[in-house]
Amino acid sequence: MLNQIQNNQHYFKFGLFFAITAVVFWGMLPIALKLSATFIDPVTLTWFRFFVAFLVSLILQKLSGNLYQFKHLLKIDWLKLTMAAIFSVFNYVSFVYALDYLQPGPAQLTFQSAPFFLAFGGMLFFKERLSALQMSCFATLALGMLLFFHPHLDFSNTSTNQLWIGILIIQFSALSWTSYALLQKSMIKKLSPGNILLYIYGAGLVLMIPFSDFSYFAHMDMNQWVIAVFCAINTLIAYGSFAQSMKYWPTAQVGATVTLAPVFSFIFTAIVVALGWWPAMIQSSPLDMLSLTGILLVIGSVICVQLMPLFSKRAKHRVSQACG
C-alpha cells in the first residue's frame, strides 16, 4: 500500500510538471500568433508549426527506437489516430476563423468549455470518477473564468448573428480539441505520446497542404522567421507536454489545469507591455477587483481539483493502517 502511495505521488509530480509546462507555453502562444498575423495566414502558419514538429518528433522517435510501435497497430487504431489528427486541425483552424466574429477576449472565454468537455468525456469513456467536491470546483472554476474575463463580455459592438456564429464556431473548436484529446488518451497504452503526436503532425500537415499558401515564406524577414519558428517550437513543447500529462493524470485534472492558460496569457502580456515590446500590437487591459477575484477562484479551483485525489488516497491509507 505504501508503494502505491509513493507511485501516486510520483505520478502526481510528473503530471503536474507536464501539465504546467503545456499551460505556460500555451499562455505564451497568443502573443506570437498576434504578431504572426501581420505576415502569414493562420492555415499556412499552422502547417509550418506541424511541419517543424513532425520533423523534430520523427528524429526523436527514431533515435529512441520507438517507431516499431506502429507495427502492432490494428485498423481501428489507425482510424483513431487519423480522426485525432483531423480533430486537431479542425481545432487549430476553426478557432482562428472564429476571431472574424468575436474579439479575442470573448473567444478565449468561450473556449474554456473545452476542459469541461474533457472532464466529462473522461467520465463517459474512461470511467473516471469525480467527487462531489471536485464537481463543485468546476462550478467555482467557471465562475472564476467569468469574473476574470468580465471586461470582455460587452458584445454591444457585435451584431447578434455575428455573436452566435462566433460562439458556435468556438464550441466546434472546443469539441474538436476535446475529441482529439480523448482519442489521444485512448491510444496511450499502444503508442508512446511522442508517436501519437508524430502521426498527428504528419497527417495534419498533409491535410493542410491544399489550403496553405507557401509564397509567404519567400517574403519573410529574419524577425518574422523567429516568430514563426517560436510558434512551431511552442507547438512541439506544449502538445508534447500535454500528451505526457494525459499519461500520468486523469482527464479531469488535466482539463482543470488547462483553464489556467488564459491567466498565463495575461501575465505574459503584462510583462511584454511593461518591457515596451511591440507597443503597436500588444496592449494590456487593466484588472479590476472582479478580475483579480476571478484569478484567485480559478487558481484555487484548479489546485483543489489536483490535490483532492492525492489527499483522498492518503486518508484511505491512514484509515487502513489504523484499522490494521
N, C-alpha and C positions, 0 to 999 in steps of 0.2 A: 504493500500500500504506500509506503514511504517513497519507493522508487517511482510509483505512478505520480505522486505529488510533485516530485522533482522533475519528472518528464513534462508534466503540465506546466511547471514554471519555465522550463527551457522553451517549450512551445510558445508560451505567452511572450517571452522576451524576443524570440525570433520573429513572431508575428507582429509584435509592436514595432520592432526595428524596420521591417519591410513595409508595413502599412504607413508609418510616419514618413519614411523615405518617399514613397509614392505620393503622399499628400503634399509634401514640401515641394516636390518637382512639379506637380500639377498646379500648385499655388503660383509658381514662377511663370508657368506657360502662358497665361493670358497676356502678360506684358509683351512677351516675344511675338505672340500671334498678332497683337495690335500693331506692333512695329512692322511685321511682315506684310500687312495688308497694303502697304504703300508700293510694293514692288513685285508681288506674286499673288496669284489667285489661290483660294483655300484648297481646292482639289489638287492642284499641282504641288502645293506645299505638303499636303498630306501624303501624296505619292512619294515625294522626296524623303519625308520622315520614315515611311515604311521601307523605302529602298535602302537607306543607310542602316536602319535597324535590322533589316534582313541580312545584309552583308556581314555585319558585326556578329549577329546571332549565329549565322552559318559557320563562321570561323571559330567561335567559342564552342559550339556544339561538336564541330569536327575535332577540335583539339581535346575535348573532354571525352570523346569516344561514345557519345550518347545517340548518334544518328541511327544506330542499329535498332532503336526502339520502334522506329516506323515500320520495320519488317513484320512486327507482330500485331499490327492493327487490323481490325475487321472492317467490312464495308460500312457498318454503322458508325464506327469510329471516324472514318474519313468523312462521312456525312456530317458528323458533329463538328469536326474541325472546319469544314468548309462553311457550314452555317455560322460558326463563331466568327470566321473571317468576314463574311457578308454583313453580319450584325455590327461588327467593329467599324467597317467602312460606313454603314448607314449612320452610326453614332457620330463619327467624325464630321461627315458631310452635312447631315441634316441640322446639326447644331449651328453650323456656320450659316446655313440658309435661313434659320430662324431669326438671326440677327437682322434680317431685312425687315422684320415685322416688330421686333422687340428691341429695346435698349439692352445693353449687356447686363445691367443690374437685375432687372426683372427676369431676363432669360436665365441667368445663373441661379436665381432664387427658384424658378420653376423647375429647373433640372434637379433640384435637391430631392425630388420624389424618387430618384433612381436608387439611393441607398435603402429606402423603404421597400421598393420593389425587390431589391436584392435580399433583404432580410426575410420577407415573406416567401420569396422563391426558395430560399434555403429551408424554410419550414415545410413547404409543399413538396419539393423534390428530393431533399436530403434528410427529411425527418428531424431537422434541428429544432430544438426547443427554446422558447423564450419564456422567462419567468414573468410574473405579473409586474414586478419592479422594472425589469428590462423594457417591457411594453410601455410602461408609464414614462420611462426615459426617452423613448422615441417620440412620445407626445410632447414632452418638455423640449426635446431637440427641435421639433417642428416649430414650436412657439419661439424658441431662440432664433431660428433662422428668419422667421417673420419679423421679429424685433430688429435683428441685425440689418436686414435689407429694407426696413420700412421707409427710408428716404427714397427708395427706388420704386415704390408702389404707386406712384402717381402716374396713371395711364391717361391723363387728361389730354395729352397731345397725340394720342394714338386712337384711330377710329376703332369702333367695336369689332368690325370684321377683321381688321389687321391684328387686333389683340388676340382674338380667338384662333386665328390661323397660326400666329406665332406660338401660342400656348400648345396647340395640337402638335405642331412640328417638334417642339421641345419635348413633349411627352413621348412622341415617337422615338426621339433620340434617347430619352431615358430608358424606355423599354428595350431599345436596341442594345444599349450598354448593359442592361441587366441580363438580357438573353446571352450576350457574349460572355459575361462573367460566369453565369450558371453553366453554360456549355463548357467553358474552360475548366471549371471546378469538377465537372463530371469526368474529365479526362485525366485528372491528376494522378490516378492510380496506374494509368497505362503509359503516360508520357511525362517527362520532366517538364516543369514550367517553361524552361528555355526552348524545348522542342515544340511545345504548343504555340508559343509566340513566333517561333521560326516559321511555322506553317501559316499562321495568321498574317504575318508580314508579307510572306511570299505570295499568298493567294490575294491579299488585299492590293498589293501594288499591281498585279496583273489585271485585276478588276478595274482599277482606276486609269489604266493606260488610255483607253478611248476618250476619257473625259479630261485629260491633262494637256496642258499647253507647255511643251518643253522649250519654246522660244524664250521664255522668261529667263532661263539660266544664262543665255548668251549676253544679257544686258545687266547682270547683277555686278555691283562693285564689291570690294573686299568686306566692307561693313555689313552689307546685305547677306553675303555668304556666311559671315559669322553668325548672324541671326538665324539663318536657315539651318546651319549645322547645329546650333544650340537647340533648336526645335526638334531636330532629329535625335540628338543625344538625350534630350529630355524624354522623348517617347521611349527610347531604349531603357533608360533607368526607371522611369515611372511605371511603365507597364510591366517591366521585369520584376520590380519590387512588388507590384500589386499581385502578380501571379504567384510569387513566393508567399505572400501573406495569406493567400487563399489556401495554401498548403498547410499552414500552421494554425489558422484561426477559422472559426465558423463564419459563414457569410454575414450573419447579423453583426458580428463585431467588426468585420472589415467594412461593411456598409456604413456603420456608425462613424468610423474613423474618416471615411471618405468625405463626410459632410464638413470636415474641418478645412477642406481645400479652399473654399471662399474666404475663410478667415486668414489663411496664409496669403492668399492673393492680396487682401487688403494690407497686410503687414509689409509685403514686398513692394507694393505700390507706394506706401508711405515712405519707405526707405529710398526708393528711386526719386520721389518728389523732393525729399529732404536733401538729397545729393545734387539736385538740379539737373538730372539726366532727362533728355528728351522732353523738355517742358511743353513743347508744342503738341506732343502726342499723349503724354501721360499726366493726368491730373488726379489729385486725391480729394475725396469727399470728406468733409469734416464729420466726426462722430458725435452724436448727442448721447444723452443718458440712456435712451431706449436702445440704441445700437450697442453701447457698451454692455448693457444688461443682457442683450441677445448673445454677445460673445461669451459672457460668463455662463449663460444657460447652455449654450452649445458645448463648450468645453466640459462643463460639469456633467452633462448628459452622456457625452462620449466616454469620459472616464468611468462613469457608473456602469455603462454597458460593457466596457472592457474588464473591469475589476470584479464584477459580480460573480461570474463563473469561477474565477480563481478563489475568491473568498468562500464561495459555497462549497467547493471541493475541500478546502482546508477545514471548514466547520464540520463537514461529514467525517473527515479523517480524525478530528479531535473527539467527536462523538463515538466513533468506532473504537478508538483507543480507550476511552472512559468505560465503555461497555465491556471491552475485552479484559 
